Amino acid sequence: LRNYERTIKNSNEALQLDSKSIKALFRISIAYRSMQQFDQARTYLNTAINIEPYNAEIIDEAQRLDRAIEQQKKNEQKLYYRMFNKQ
């Protein structure tokens, strides 16, 4: 957890120097995805996409984020199913 927080802190410092730093936006997005803070990850990733819409790494990360969100939804559905269908 601390490494992700440090990554976010350092990358935000880089963004203060260059608000269009793809590397910083990308790293922040990965850190937030790794901490399952998907809304924040999406915000930074969308900013990166707006700057470089054809960047393959960004597109790949967007797909990973979509899969992570979908997996979380499936896990929540299973949890709710078990909670409400106990016999």
Backbone as CSV, one residue per row, in Angstrom:
resi,resn,N_x,N_y,N_z,CA_x,CA_y,CA_z,C_x,C_y,C_z
1,LEU,0.827,-1.203,0.000,0.000,0.000,0.000,0.862,1.254,0.000
2,ARG,1.915,1.237,0.780,2.776,2.417,0.856,3.440,2.721,-0.484
3,ASN,3.826,1.676,-1.213,4.453,1.910,-2.515,3.481,2.588,-3.476
4,TYR,2.208,2.181,-3.434,1.210,2.807,-4.296,1.019,4.263,-3.904
5,GLU,0.946,4.508,-2.609,0.780,5.885,-2.136,1.984,6.742,-2.519
6,ARG,3.167,6.173,-2.414,4.377,6.903,-2.789,4.387,7.168,-4.296
7,THR,3.964,6.195,-5.068,3.881,6.374,-6.518,2.934,7.516,-6.862
8,ILE,1.792,7.541,-6.203,0.816,8.603,-6.451,1.394,9.959,-6.063
9,LYS,2.031,10.014,-4.907,2.617,11.275,-4.432,3.689,11.772,-5.401
10,ASN,4.610,10.903,-5.757,5.701,11.290,-6.665,5.178,11.677,-8.049
11,SER,4.195,10.936,-8.523,3.643,11.231,-9.843,2.862,12.540,-9.838
12,ASN,2.166,12.827,-8.745,1.475,14.113,-8.645,2.469,15.269,-8.635
13,GLU,3.613,15.054,-8.007,4.667,16.078,-8.037,5.156,16.293,-9.473
14,ALA,5.283,15.215,-10.214,5.687,15.329,-11.621,4.627,16.076,-12.428
15,LEU,3.352,15.836,-12.104,2.276,16.530,-12.815,2.272,18.030,-12.531
16,GLN,2.755,18.402,-11.360,2.853,19.834,-11.065,3.875,20.506,-11.978
17,LEU,4.885,19.767,-12.375,5.905,20.297,-13.286,5.457,20.220,-14.743
18,ASP,4.733,19.158,-15.064,4.247,18.948,-16.434,2.870,18.304,-16.354
19,SER,1.833,19.109,-16.496,0.461,18.620,-16.310,0.039,17.602,-17.365
20,LYS,0.824,17.443,-18.423,0.500,16.481,-19.476,1.465,15.301,-19.492
21,SER,2.079,15.021,-18.365,3.024,13.914,-18.283,2.273,12.584,-18.363
22,ILE,2.376,11.948,-19.502,1.703,10.667,-19.714,2.210,9.630,-18.720
23,LYS,3.502,9.617,-18.499,4.106,8.645,-17.580,3.512,8.788,-16.180
24,ALA,3.378,10.016,-15.694,2.822,10.246,-14.359,1.350,9.854,-14.307
25,LEU,0.581,10.258,-15.303,-0.847,9.911,-15.343,-1.029,8.397,-15.380
26,PHE,-0.213,7.740,-16.191,-0.265,6.290,-16.346,0.055,5.591,-15.020
27,ARG,1.118,6.024,-14.358,1.514,5.398,-13.091,0.470,5.619,-11.997
28,ILE,-0.113,6.807,-11.949,-1.158,7.068,-10.954,-2.352,6.159,-11.211
29,SER,-2.734,6.025,-12.461,-3.866,5.167,-12.805,-3.613,3.719,-12.384
30,ILE,-2.426,3.220,-12.645,-2.084,1.848,-12.252,-2.119,1.703,-10.732
31,ALA,-1.592,2.680,-10.031,-1.577,2.613,-8.565,-3.000,2.569,-8.020
32,TYR,-3.864,3.437,-8.528,-5.253,3.441,-8.056,-5.964,2.136,-8.427
33,ARG,-5.722,1.618,-9.635,-6.339,0.337,-10.015,-5.880,-0.765,-9.073
34,SER,-4.614,-0.760,-8.747,-4.057,-1.784,-7.863,-4.654,-1.715,-6.462
35,MET,-5.073,-0.518,-6.062,-5.712,-0.343,-4.752,-7.232,-0.474,-4.855
36,GLN,-7.716,-0.869,-6.032,-9.133,-1.032,-6.336,-9.923,0.262,-6.145
37,GLN,-9.294,1.374,-6.421,-9.959,2.677,-6.429,-10.177,3.041,-7.901
38,PHE,-11.175,2.373,-8.465,-11.350,2.393,-9.909,-11.787,3.750,-10.462
39,ASP,-12.587,4.493,-9.724,-13.016,5.808,-10.217,-11.825,6.749,-10.381
40,GLN,-10.951,6.745,-9.384,-9.763,7.593,-9.474,-8.865,7.131,-10.622
41,ALA,-8.715,5.819,-10.750,-7.895,5.276,-11.839,-8.445,5.717,-13.188
42,ARG,-9.752,5.650,-13.332,-10.393,6.031,-14.599,-10.176,7.522,-14.897
43,THR,-10.256,8.354,-13.871,-10.071,9.793,-14.066,-8.698,10.096,-14.664
44,TYR,-7.660,9.539,-14.068,-6.303,9.794,-14.564,-6.074,9.148,-15.929
45,LEU,-6.632,7.978,-16.111,-6.462,7.292,-17.390,-7.167,8.052,-18.513
46,ASN,-8.354,8.574,-18.241,-9.064,9.356,-19.256,-8.285,10.610,-19.640
47,THR,-7.650,11.225,-18.661,-6.819,12.392,-18.961,-5.682,11.997,-19.899
48,ALA,-5.053,10.865,-19.617,-3.966,10.382,-20.476,-4.481,10.056,-21.878
49,ILE,-5.652,9.449,-21.958,-6.237,9.103,-23.260,-6.521,10.365,-24.069
50,ASN,-6.993,11.403,-23.395,-7.266,12.660,-24.100,-5.993,13.284,-24.664
51,ILE,-4.878,13.064,-23.995,-3.601,13.622,-24.454,-3.001,12.768,-25.567
52,GLU,-3.018,11.441,-25.376,-2.443,10.514,-26.367,-3.424,9.372,-26.636
53,PRO,-4.430,9.621,-27.465,-5.481,8.616,-27.669,-5.025,7.323,-28.345
54,TYR,-3.871,7.324,-28.997,-3.418,6.124,-29.708,-2.244,5.434,-29.023
55,ASN,-1.968,5.804,-27.793,-0.870,5.205,-27.038,-1.265,3.777,-26.643
56,ALA,-0.515,2.801,-27.117,-0.857,1.387,-26.901,-0.861,1.010,-25.423
57,GLU,0.090,1.532,-24.654,0.134,1.212,-23.222,-1.106,1.733,-22.501
58,ILE,-1.544,2.911,-22.877,-2.730,3.492,-22.253,-3.969,2.684,-22.625
59,ILE,-4.060,2.294,-23.872,-5.195,1.478,-24.318,-5.204,0.145,-23.576
60,ASP,-4.045,-0.479,-23.435,-3.950,-1.744,-22.691,-4.369,-1.559,-21.238
61,GLU,-3.938,-0.464,-20.628,-4.304,-0.205,-19.232,-5.808,0.025,-19.111
62,ALA,-6.403,0.683,-20.082,-7.855,0.890,-20.065,-8.579,-0.452,-20.100
63,GLN,-8.068,-1.383,-20.883,-8.665,-2.718,-20.944,-8.479,-3.464,-19.625
64,ARG,-7.303,-3.338,-19.009,-7.074,-3.975,-17.704,-8.013,-3.387,-16.651
65,LEU,-8.189,-2.084,-16.695,-9.088,-1.432,-15.747,-10.521,-1.907,-15.957
66,ASP,-10.959,-1.994,-17.197,-12.307,-2.495,-17.485,-12.491,-3.914,-16.959
67,ARG,-11.481,-4.760,-17.151,-11.568,-6.144,-16.653,-11.614,-6.173,-15.129
68,ALA,-10.831,-5.330,-14.482,-10.823,-5.281,-13.015,-12.174,-4.828,-12.481
69,ILE,-12.771,-3.846,-13.131,-14.093,-3.366,-12.714,-15.125,-4.467,-12.903
70,GLU,-15.070,-5.147,-14.030,-16.012,-6.236,-14.307,-15.852,-7.364,-13.286
71,GLN,-14.615,-7.705,-12.948,-14.366,-8.751,-11.954,-14.907,-8.344,-10.592
72,GLN,-14.736,-7.089,-10.229,-15.261,-6.620,-8.947,-16.787,-6.726,-8.923
73,LYS,-17.439,-6.384,-10.022,-18.899,-6.491,-10.094,-19.339,-7.943,-9.928
74,LYS,-18.632,-8.861,-10.586,-18.971,-10.282,-10.465,-18.791,-10.760,-9.030
75,ASN,-17.703,-10.342,-8.398,-17.460,-10.734,-7.008,-18.544,-10.195,-6.088
76,GLU,-18.972,-8.964,-6.322,-20.038,-8.378,-5.508,-21.349,-9.124,-5.720
77,GLN,-21.647,-9.489,-6.967,-22.866,-10.233,-7.252,-22.868,-11.573,-6.525
78,LYS,-21.737,-12.262,-6.535,-21.632,-13.539,-5.826,-21.835,-13.348,-4.332
79,LEU,-21.229,-12.306,-3.790,-21.361,-12.023,-2.364,-22.812,-11.762,-1.999
80,TYR,-23.486,-10.903,-2.769,-24.883,-10.580,-2.472,-25.771,-11.803,-2.641
81,TYR,-25.477,-12.620,-3.641,-26.255,-13.832,-3.847,-26.153,-14.735,-2.621
82,ARG,-24.926,-14.914,-2.124,-24.727,-15.757,-0.939,-25.382,-15.151,0.295
83,MET,-25.322,-13.838,0.417,-25.902,-13.178,1.594,-27.416,-13.361,1.646
84,PHE,-28.068,-13.237,0.500,-29.526,-13.236,0.475,-30.125,-14.597,0.158
85,ASN,-29.319,-15.587,-0.132,-29.825,-16.912,-0.452,-29.351,-17.967,0.535
86,LYS,-29.053,-17.530,1.752,-28.669,-18.507,2.777,-29.905,-19.291,3.197
87,GLN,-29.711,-20.542,3.368,-30.824,-21.419,3.758,-30.786,-21.696,5.230
